[in-house]
Amino acid sequence: MPHVLQVDFDMDGPYGPAMATAFEGLARSINAEPGFLWKIWTEDAEARQAGGIYLFDTQAHAQAYLEMHSRRLTQAGIRNIRARIFAVNEALTAINHGPLKA
C-alpha cells in the first residue's frame, strides 16, 4: 500500500531557481531510493521553510527514507524538522486523479 511522507523544516535558502540549481544532484539521487515513487518539492521563502511531499510504495520504505533524510538534514545544520507518514486511501485518491505510480 502506498504511503505519503510529508516533511518540512526551517531553511534560510536558497529558494526558487537557485534552489533548483543547488539541489539538482540531491533531486536526482532521491530517484534511486528504495520504494520511491515521486516527490513534490515545497518552499515558502517568506516563511523560510522548505520540504516535500513524497510517495513510497510501503510504510517501511517511507520510514527508512525519513530516518536517513532526517540524519542528512541534521548534519547539514537544518533544525525543526517536522514529518508525518500517512497511508493512502487508493480508492478515493483515484477518484481525484491522484498519481499513485511513478
DRENMIFI-372485 format. One record per residue: residue in three letters; x, y, z of N, C-alpha, C, CB in turn. Coordinates in nm, 3 decimals, always signed. Glycine has a CB too. Layout:
BEGIN
<node "ALA", <X, Y, Z>, <X, Y, Z>, <X, Y, Z>, <X, Y, Z>>;
...
# end
This chain:
BEGIN
<node "MET", <+0.085, -0.118, +0.000>, <+0.000, +0.000, +0.000>, <+0.089, +0.124, +0.000>, <-0.096, +0.000, +0.123>>;
<node "PRO", <+0.061, +0.221, -0.088>, <+0.142, +0.343, -0.091>, <+0.128, +0.424, +0.038>, <+0.102, +0.428, -0.211>>;
<node "HIS", <+0.237, +0.494, +0.070>, <+0.237, +0.583, +0.186>, <+0.299, +0.717, +0.146>, <+0.316, +0.520, +0.304>>;
<node "VAL", <+0.238, +0.822, +0.195>, <+0.287, +0.958, +0.174>, <+0.374, +0.997, +0.292>, <+0.170, +1.059, +0.155>>;
<node "LEU", <+0.488, +1.056, +0.262>, <+0.576, +1.115, +0.363>, <+0.573, +1.265, +0.342>, <+0.724, +1.058, +0.354>>;
<node "GLN", <+0.535, +1.337, +0.446>, <+0.532, +1.484, +0.443>, <+0.643, +1.534, +0.533>, <+0.391, +1.540, +0.488>>;
<node "VAL", <+0.733, +1.616, +0.477>, <+0.846, +1.670, +0.553>, <+0.854, +1.820, +0.528>, <+0.981, +1.599, +0.512>>;
<node "ASP", <+0.875, +1.896, +0.634>, <+0.909, +2.038, +0.618>, <+1.001, +2.079, +0.731>, <+0.782, +2.127, +0.614>>;
<node "PHE", <+1.074, +2.187, +0.706>, <+1.175, +2.232, +0.802>, <+1.209, +2.377, +0.774>, <+1.303, +2.143, +0.794>>;
<node "ASP", <+1.270, +2.442, +0.872>, <+1.317, +2.579, +0.857>, <+1.444, +2.578, +0.774>, <+1.341, +2.647, +0.995>>;
<node "MET", <+1.454, +2.671, +0.678>, <+1.573, +2.678, +0.592>, <+1.594, +2.821, +0.548>, <+1.559, +2.585, +0.470>>;
<node "ASP", <+1.718, +2.866, +0.552>, <+1.749, +3.002, +0.514>, <+1.754, +3.022, +0.362>, <+1.881, +3.042, +0.573>>;
<node "GLY", <+1.751, +2.918, +0.286>, <+1.755, +2.930, +0.141>, <+1.861, +2.839, +0.086>, <+1.781, +3.075, +0.097>>;
<node "PRO", <+1.877, +2.838, -0.041>, <+1.816, +2.919, -0.145>, <+1.674, +2.872, -0.179>, <+1.901, +2.917, -0.271>>;
<node "TYR", <+1.604, +2.957, -0.255>, <+1.469, +2.927, -0.299>, <+1.457, +2.954, -0.449>, <+1.364, +3.011, -0.219>>;
<node "GLY", <+1.347, +2.909, -0.507>, <+1.321, +2.933, -0.649>, <+1.425, +2.869, -0.739>, <+1.316, +3.082, -0.676>>;
<node "PRO", <+1.461, +2.940, -0.848>, <+1.558, +2.883, -0.943>, <+1.693, +2.849, -0.879>, <+1.579, +2.980, -1.057>>;
<node "ALA", <+1.735, +2.928, -0.781>, <+1.862, +2.899, -0.714>, <+1.853, +2.767, -0.637>, <+1.902, +3.014, -0.619>>;
<node "MET", <+1.737, +2.740, -0.578>, <+1.716, +2.614, -0.508>, <+1.722, +2.497, -0.607>, <+1.580, +2.615, -0.433>>;
<node "ALA", <+1.657, +2.515, -0.722>, <+1.658, +2.409, -0.824>, <+1.800, +2.377, -0.867>, <+1.575, +2.451, -0.946>>;
<node "THR", <+1.882, +2.477, -0.885>, <+2.021, +2.455, -0.924>, <+2.100, +2.390, -0.811>, <+2.087, +2.588, -0.964>>;
<node "ALA", <+2.084, +2.442, -0.690>, <+2.162, +2.392, -0.576>, <+2.129, +2.247, -0.541>, <+2.138, +2.480, -0.456>>;
<node "PHE", <+2.005, +2.206, -0.559>, <+1.963, +2.074, -0.514>, <+1.934, +1.975, -0.627>, <+1.841, +2.087, -0.430>>;
<node "GLU", <+1.978, +2.008, -0.749>, <+1.953, +1.917, -0.861>, <+2.015, +1.779, -0.837>, <+2.007, +1.978, -0.990>>;
<node "GLY", <+2.138, +1.775, -0.789>, <+2.203, +1.647, -0.763>, <+2.128, +1.566, -0.658>, <+2.346, +1.669, -0.718>>;
<node "LEU", <+2.083, +1.632, -0.552>, <+2.006, +1.565, -0.449>, <+1.876, +1.512, -0.508>, <+1.977, +1.661, -0.332>>;
<node "ALA", <+1.808, +1.593, -0.589>, <+1.682, +1.551, -0.650>, <+1.703, +1.424, -0.733>, <+1.623, +1.663, -0.738>>;
<node "ARG", <+1.809, +1.421, -0.810>, <+1.836, +1.304, -0.894>, <+1.867, +1.181, -0.808>, <+1.954, +1.332, -0.989>>;
<node "SER", <+1.937, +1.201, -0.697>, <+1.974, +1.087, -0.612>, <+1.853, +1.026, -0.542>, <+2.077, +1.131, -0.508>>;
<node "ILE", <+1.752, +1.106, -0.513>, <+1.632, +1.057, -0.447>, <+1.562, +0.952, -0.533>, <+1.535, +1.173, -0.416>>;
<node "ASN", <+1.574, +0.965, -0.665>, <+1.510, +0.868, -0.755>, <+1.558, +0.725, -0.733>, <+1.536, +0.908, -0.899>>;
<node "ALA", <+1.676, +0.708, -0.674>, <+1.732, +0.574, -0.653>, <+1.697, +0.515, -0.516>, <+1.882, +0.579, -0.668>>;
<node "GLU", <+1.622, +0.589, -0.435>, <+1.588, +0.539, -0.301>, <+1.490, +0.422, -0.310>, <+1.529, +0.652, -0.215>>;
<node "PRO", <+1.508, +0.321, -0.227>, <+1.418, +0.204, -0.231>, <+1.272, +0.244, -0.209>, <+1.461, +0.102, -0.125>>;
<node "GLY", <+1.187, +0.197, -0.298>, <+1.044, +0.220, -0.284>, <+0.994, +0.358, -0.323>, <+1.005, +0.194, -0.147>>;
<node "PHE", <+1.084, +0.446, -0.365>, <+1.047, +0.584, -0.400>, <+0.966, +0.585, -0.529>, <+1.173, +0.673, -0.415>>;
<node "LEU", <+0.855, +0.660, -0.528>, <+0.773, +0.675, -0.648>, <+0.778, +0.816, -0.705>, <+0.629, +0.637, -0.617>>;
<node "TRP", <+0.758, +0.918, -0.620>, <+0.769, +1.056, -0.665>, <+0.781, +1.153, -0.547>, <+0.647, +1.092, -0.751>>;
<node "LYS", <+0.819, +1.276, -0.580>, <+0.829, +1.381, -0.479>, <+0.780, +1.512, -0.538>, <+0.975, +1.396, -0.427>>;
<node "ILE", <+0.710, +1.589, -0.458>, <+0.678, +1.728, -0.489>, <+0.760, +1.813, -0.393>, <+0.522, +1.758, -0.476>>;
<node "TRP", <+0.845, +1.899, -0.447>, <+0.927, +1.987, -0.364>, <+0.843, +2.107, -0.322>, <+1.056, +2.033, -0.440>>;
<node "THR", <+0.852, +2.147, -0.195>, <+0.776, +2.261, -0.144>, <+0.870, +2.367, -0.090>, <+0.676, +2.216, -0.035>>;
<node "GLU", <+0.828, +2.492, -0.100>, <+0.907, +2.602, -0.046>, <+0.819, +2.721, -0.016>, <+1.019, +2.642, -0.144>>;
<node "ASP", <+0.858, +2.794, +0.087>, <+0.793, +2.919, +0.124>, <+0.904, +3.013, +0.168>, <+0.684, +2.898, +0.238>>;
<node "ALA", <+0.956, +3.090, +0.073>, <+1.071, +3.177, +0.102>, <+1.039, +3.279, +0.210>, <+1.116, +3.249, -0.025>>;
<node "GLU", <+0.916, +3.331, +0.209>, <+0.879, +3.432, +0.308>, <+0.883, +3.374, +0.450>, <+0.738, +3.487, +0.277>>;
<node "ALA", <+0.832, +3.254, +0.467>, <+0.832, +3.188, +0.598>, <+0.964, +3.117, +0.625>, <+0.717, +3.089, +0.608>>;
<node "ARG", <+1.051, +3.111, +0.524>, <+1.182, +3.046, +0.534>, <+1.165, +2.897, +0.570>, <+1.271, +3.118, +0.638>>;
<node "GLN", <+1.079, +2.830, +0.493>, <+1.054, +2.688, +0.513>, <+1.060, +2.616, +0.379>, <+0.918, +2.665, +0.582>>;
<node "ALA", <+1.103, +2.491, +0.384>, <+1.108, +2.408, +0.265>, <+1.078, +2.265, +0.305>, <+1.247, +2.419, +0.195>>;
<node "GLY", <+1.061, +2.181, +0.206>, <+1.036, +2.041, +0.233>, <+0.984, +1.969, +0.112>, <+0.939, +2.026, +0.347>>;
<node "GLY", <+0.900, +1.869, +0.137>, <+0.846, +1.795, +0.025>, <+0.738, +1.698, +0.066>, <+0.955, +1.722, -0.045>>;
<node "ILE", <+0.666, +1.654, -0.036>, <+0.564, +1.550, -0.023>, <+0.615, +1.435, -0.109>, <+0.419, +1.601, -0.067>>;
<node "TYR", <+0.633, +1.320, -0.049>, <+0.688, +1.203, -0.117>, <+0.583, +1.092, -0.121>, <+0.818, +1.154, -0.048>>;
<node "LEU", <+0.593, +1.008, -0.222>, <+0.513, +0.886, -0.225>, <+0.609, +0.767, -0.232>, <+0.413, +0.886, -0.345>>;
<node "PHE", <+0.591, +0.675, -0.138>, <+0.668, +0.550, -0.135>, <+0.572, +0.433, -0.148>, <+0.751, +0.538, -0.003>>;
<node "ASP", <+0.624, +0.320, -0.193>, <+0.539, +0.203, -0.214>, <+0.495, +0.136, -0.085>, <+0.611, +0.103, -0.299>>;
<node "THR", <+0.569, +0.154, +0.024>, <+0.533, +0.094, +0.153>, <+0.565, +0.189, +0.267>, <+0.606, -0.040, +0.173>>;
<node "GLN", <+0.504, +0.163, +0.382>, <+0.536, +0.240, +0.501>, <+0.681, +0.219, +0.543>, <+0.441, +0.203, +0.616>>;
<node "ALA", <+0.729, +0.097, +0.530>, <+0.867, +0.068, +0.569>, <+0.966, +0.148, +0.487>, <+0.897, -0.082, +0.554>>;
<node "HIS", <+0.943, +0.162, +0.356>, <+1.034, +0.241, +0.273>, <+1.025, +0.390, +0.309>, <+1.002, +0.221, +0.124>>;
<node "ALA", <+0.904, +0.438, +0.336>, <+0.888, +0.578, +0.377>, <+0.960, +0.605, +0.508>, <+0.739, +0.614, +0.390>>;
<node "GLN", <+0.948, +0.514, +0.604>, <+1.013, +0.529, +0.734>, <+1.165, +0.525, +0.721>, <+0.967, +0.421, +0.830>>;
<node "ALA", <+1.216, +0.433, +0.641>, <+1.361, +0.423, +0.621>, <+1.416, +0.550, +0.557>, <+1.396, +0.300, +0.534>>;
<node "TYR", <+1.345, +0.602, +0.458>, <+1.390, +0.726, +0.394>, <+1.385, +0.842, +0.493>, <+1.303, +0.757, +0.271>>;
<node "LEU", <+1.279, +0.852, +0.571>, <+1.267, +0.959, +0.669>, <+1.384, +0.956, +0.767>, <+1.136, +0.948, +0.745>>;
<node "GLU", <+1.419, +0.841, +0.815>, <+1.531, +0.831, +0.910>, <+1.661, +0.876, +0.846>, <+1.544, +0.686, +0.961>>;
<node "MET", <+1.689, +0.830, +0.723>, <+1.812, +0.869, +0.654>, <+1.810, +1.019, +0.624>, <+1.830, +0.789, +0.523>>;
<node "HIS", <+1.698, +1.069, +0.574>, <+1.688, +1.209, +0.535>, <+1.698, +1.302, +0.657>, <+1.556, +1.235, +0.460>>;
<node "SER", <+1.639, +1.263, +0.768>, <+1.649, +1.343, +0.891>, <+1.794, +1.354, +0.936>, <+1.563, +1.281, +1.003>>;
<node "ARG", <+1.868, +1.244, +0.928>, <+2.012, +1.249, +0.962>, <+2.085, +1.344, +0.867>, <+2.076, +1.107, +0.956>>;
<node "ARG", <+2.058, +1.332, +0.739>, <+2.124, +1.417, +0.638>, <+2.093, +1.564, +0.664>, <+2.079, +1.377, +0.496>>;
<node "LEU", <+1.968, +1.596, +0.690>, <+1.930, +1.736, +0.717>, <+1.998, +1.788, +0.843>, <+1.779, +1.749, +0.731>>;
<node "THR", <+1.999, +1.708, +0.948>, <+2.061, +1.748, +1.074>, <+2.210, +1.773, +1.054>, <+2.039, +1.640, +1.183>>;
<node "GLN", <+2.276, +1.687, +0.978>, <+2.419, +1.705, +0.950>, <+2.445, +1.832, +0.870>, <+2.473, +1.583, +0.875>>;
<node "ALA", <+2.346, +1.875, +0.791>, <+2.359, +1.998, +0.713>, <+2.322, +2.122, +0.795>, <+2.271, +1.991, +0.589>>;
<node "GLY", <+2.289, +2.103, +0.921>, <+2.257, +2.216, +1.008>, <+2.110, +2.253, +1.012>, <+2.334, +2.333, +0.966>>;
<node "ILE", <+2.026, +2.174, +0.951>, <+1.882, +2.200, +0.950>, <+1.822, +2.156, +1.082>, <+1.812, +2.127, +0.831>>;
<node "ARG", <+1.737, +2.240, +1.137>, <+1.668, +2.210, +1.262>, <+1.517, +2.221, +1.241>, <+1.715, +2.305, +1.376>>;
<node "ASN", <+1.442, +2.186, +1.342>, <+1.295, +2.195, +1.337>, <+1.237, +2.114, +1.221>, <+1.252, +2.341, +1.324>>;
<node "ILE", <+1.283, +1.991, +1.210>, <+1.232, +1.900, +1.107>, <+1.098, +1.844, +1.155>, <+1.334, +1.785, +1.076>>;
<node "ARG", <+0.997, +1.860, +1.071>, <+0.864, +1.809, +1.102>, <+0.827, +1.707, +0.995>, <+0.758, +1.925, +1.110>>;
<node "ALA", <+0.780, +1.591, +1.037>, <+0.749, +1.487, +0.938>, <+0.633, +1.400, +0.985>, <+0.872, +1.400, +0.911>>;
<node "ARG", <+0.558, +1.350, +0.888>, <+0.448, +1.257, +0.915>, <+0.439, +1.159, +0.800>, <+0.312, +1.333, +0.935>>;
<node "ILE", <+0.398, +1.039, +0.830>, <+0.373, +0.937, +0.728>, <+0.225, +0.901, +0.734>, <+0.465, +0.811, +0.751>>;
<node "PHE", <+0.163, +0.896, +0.617>, <+0.021, +0.865, +0.605>, <-0.001, +0.750, +0.508>, <-0.058, +0.989, +0.561>>;
<node "ALA", <-0.091, +0.658, +0.540>, <-0.136, +0.559, +0.443>, <-0.223, +0.631, +0.340>, <-0.214, +0.442, +0.513>>;
<node "VAL", <-0.222, +0.582, +0.218>, <-0.302, +0.641, +0.110>, <-0.428, +0.558, +0.089>, <-0.220, +0.649, -0.021>>;
<node "ASN", <-0.542, +0.623, +0.087>, <-0.667, +0.557, +0.050>, <-0.671, +0.559, -0.102>, <-0.794, +0.629, +0.115>>;
<node "GLU", <-0.634, +0.446, -0.162>, <-0.619, +0.439, -0.307>, <-0.751, +0.461, -0.381>, <-0.561, +0.306, -0.345>>;
<node "ALA", <-0.862, +0.409, -0.331>, <-0.990, +0.423, -0.400>, <-1.032, +0.569, -0.411>, <-1.098, +0.343, -0.327>>;
<node "LEU", <-1.025, +0.642, -0.301>, <-1.063, +0.783, -0.305>, <-0.963, +0.867, -0.382>, <-1.078, +0.838, -0.164>>;
<node "THR", <-0.835, +0.836, -0.369>, <-0.731, +0.909, -0.442>, <-0.750, +0.894, -0.593>, <-0.592, +0.859, -0.401>>;
<node "ALA", <-0.786, +0.775, -0.638>, <-0.810, +0.751, -0.781>, <-0.925, +0.837, -0.833>, <-0.840, +0.601, -0.807>>;
<node "ILE", <-1.030, +0.854, -0.755>, <-1.143, +0.938, -0.795>, <-1.096, +1.081, -0.823>, <-1.252, +0.938, -0.686>>;
<node "ASN", <-0.999, +1.128, -0.743>, <-0.949, +1.265, -0.757>, <-0.822, +1.275, -0.840>, <-0.925, +1.324, -0.622>>;
<node "HIS", <-0.792, +1.172, -0.918>, <-0.681, +1.170, -1.014>, <-0.543, +1.179, -0.948>, <-0.696, +1.283, -1.110>>;
<node "GLY", <-0.531, +1.135, -0.824>, <-0.403, +1.136, -0.754>, <-0.307, +1.037, -0.817>, <-0.422, +1.105, -0.606>>;
<node "PRO", <-0.185, +1.080, -0.844>, <-0.086, +0.989, -0.906>, <-0.032, +0.890, -0.804>, <+0.030, +1.070, -0.967>>;
<node "LEU", <-0.059, +0.763, -0.825>, <-0.012, +0.661, -0.732>, <+0.098, +0.575, -0.791>, <-0.127, +0.574, -0.690>>;
<node "LYS", <+0.147, +0.610, -0.908>, <+0.256, +0.536, -0.973>, <+0.366, +0.633, -1.010>, <+0.205, +0.461, -1.099>>;
<node "ALA", <+0.483, +0.576, -1.032>, <+0.597, +0.658, -1.074>, <+0.579, +0.702, -1.218>, <+0.729, +0.581, -1.057>>;
# end
